Amino acid sequence: RQAEARDRAGRLTARASELAAEINTLRAQALPDHALQDAERVRDEAQADLETAQARVAELDNARAAASEVAEKAREALQAVEGQRARIRAEQHALEDLLKAGEQDMWPPLIDQITVDPGFEAALGAALGDDLIAPADEGAPVHWRTLPPLSGAPPLPAGVEPLSTHVRGPAALMRRLSQIGVGAHSTEGGALSALLAQGQRLVARDGALWRWDGFTIKAGARTAAATRLAQRNRLTSLAAELATIDAQLETARRETAAAREAGQTAASDAKTAQDTQREAIASLERARQDHARLAQKAAADTSRLAALDEAVARVRADLNEAETAQAEAAREVAALANVTTHRAQLDTIRA
């Protein structure tokens, strides 16, 4: 029993050494205390980065949509201005062709050298009629000749302004225009016509005419001269409109180009944000996997250490038991009598 206890104690001591070595190795290979905390921090930071990237993507998506809407509106505005300019140019070309068709190559008509205030075309056309077709060139067979102003010309009726205040043209017209009065409405002309002196005329802006000798033209009798004057004034007005439209067109083109560039920038920024979001998702997935792997290893190490600690405790208990059994057997061996002496005595007794 003493030998058995001694052998058992030796085996248990060796097992305890093995367990101690395994524990030391496991602890040497175990994760540092901060490893799991670092992994958790990296995971939380990756989660925060992803949330930031998602918010940025949403923000830039909205900015891209807004920029696209602005670009679309700018494009529509540009198309509208281009359409308006095209219409003005078409009307301008049509009027230019129409006026050119009525011109005389050798002697330009006086009407093309006259500028009349808008709204007074019908009055001037009624006042001068076909006389405006004659040129101011005295070399023409039929022409206007420039004469000095009339001396002692009778004044126009009170309250009537001369038509010359609304007409600008060659001096050859001044005698005629100085004796033509203009009123606002045809209703005033009938009463004032009786006050006209010899050679005088009274016209209304609507085209009505009263001559000193009783000759009368009612309102609405459109003349070729009035039509041509209105066309020339419209052509002048179109030139001014075209200048304004050209300025608007240039502004619209700049705004469209700026809006298009802003839209492209917003789209590029949105794509960059989406790429960043994908990278953040991948980073978060890696951080989660790393954390899970470290947590699994930490749990396995903790479980294995707990099992080894239990094994060490059992080995130590068994070793204490074996040592106790060995000591007890040694005491019993020491208490036994000397066998050799007893055998000698037995031999003597037998003899």
Disulfide bonds with the S-S distance in Angstrom:
none
